[in-house]
Amino acid sequence: MRTTLWALEGLEHILFGSGRRVACRNAWTAVLEDRDRARSRLEAESVRNAAAAALEAEAVVHAAADRPAPAASRA
């Protein structure tokens, strides 16, 4: 019985050994792709935040330009 089990385990190793390597390689590739997506997402978020800040600053400048100048104080 034990010899049969060892034979089956050896056969399994021969048949599925390369499959395990492929699975590990695919898993590592997925990890690297996830890291790339995270890096791209952070970069896009920083660009979006910078653009939003620039638009907000521009709106403040235009709002200040549209306000009438304060009246001179009468002394």
C-alpha positions as CSV (number, residue, x, y, z in Angstrom):
1,M,0.0,0.0,0.0
2,R,2.7,2.4,1.0
3,T,4.7,1.7,-2.2
4,T,1.6,2.3,-4.3
5,L,1.1,5.7,-2.6
6,W,4.8,6.6,-3.2
7,A,4.4,5.6,-6.8
8,L,1.3,7.8,-7.2
9,E,3.0,10.7,-5.5
10,G,5.9,10.4,-7.8
11,L,3.7,10.2,-10.9
12,E,1.8,13.3,-9.6
13,H,5.0,15.1,-9.2
14,I,6.1,14.3,-12.8
15,L,2.7,15.1,-14.3
16,F,1.9,18.3,-12.3
17,G,5.3,19.6,-11.5
18,S,5.4,22.0,-14.4
19,G,1.8,23.0,-13.7
20,R,2.7,24.2,-10.3
21,R,5.6,26.2,-11.7
22,V,3.3,27.8,-14.2
23,A,0.7,28.6,-11.4
24,C,3.4,30.2,-9.3
25,R,4.7,32.3,-12.2
26,N,1.1,33.4,-13.1
27,A,0.5,34.3,-9.4
28,W,3.7,36.4,-9.3
29,T,2.8,38.1,-12.6
30,A,-0.6,39.0,-11.1
31,V,1.1,40.5,-8.1
32,L,3.4,42.6,-10.3
33,E,0.4,43.8,-12.4
34,D,-1.5,44.7,-9.2
35,R,1.5,46.8,-8.1
36,D,1.6,48.5,-11.5
37,R,-2.1,49.3,-11.3
38,A,-1.8,50.7,-7.8
39,R,1.2,52.8,-8.9
40,S,-0.8,54.1,-11.9
41,R,-3.9,54.8,-9.7
42,L,-1.8,56.8,-7.2
43,E,-0.2,58.8,-10.1
44,A,-3.6,59.5,-11.6
45,E,-5.0,60.6,-8.2
46,S,-2.2,63.0,-7.7
47,V,-2.6,64.5,-11.2
48,R,-6.4,64.8,-10.5
49,N,-5.8,66.5,-7.2
50,A,-3.3,68.9,-8.7
51,A,-5.8,69.8,-11.5
52,A,-8.6,70.3,-9.0
53,A,-6.3,72.6,-6.9
54,A,-5.4,74.6,-10.0
55,L,-9.1,75.0,-10.9
56,E,-9.9,76.1,-7.4
57,A,-7.1,78.6,-7.3
58,E,-8.3,80.0,-10.7
59,A,-11.8,80.3,-9.4
60,V,-10.6,82.3,-6.4
61,V,-8.6,84.6,-8.6
62,H,-11.6,85.2,-10.9
63,A,-13.9,85.7,-7.9
64,A,-11.5,88.3,-6.5
65,A,-11.3,90.1,-9.8
66,D,-15.1,90.3,-10.1
67,R,-15.6,91.9,-6.7
68,P,-15.7,95.7,-6.6
69,A,-12.8,97.4,-5.0
70,P,-13.3,98.3,-1.3
71,A,-14.4,101.9,-0.9
72,A,-11.7,104.2,0.5
73,S,-12.3,105.0,4.1
74,R,-13.2,108.5,4.9
75,A,-10.9,110.0,7.4
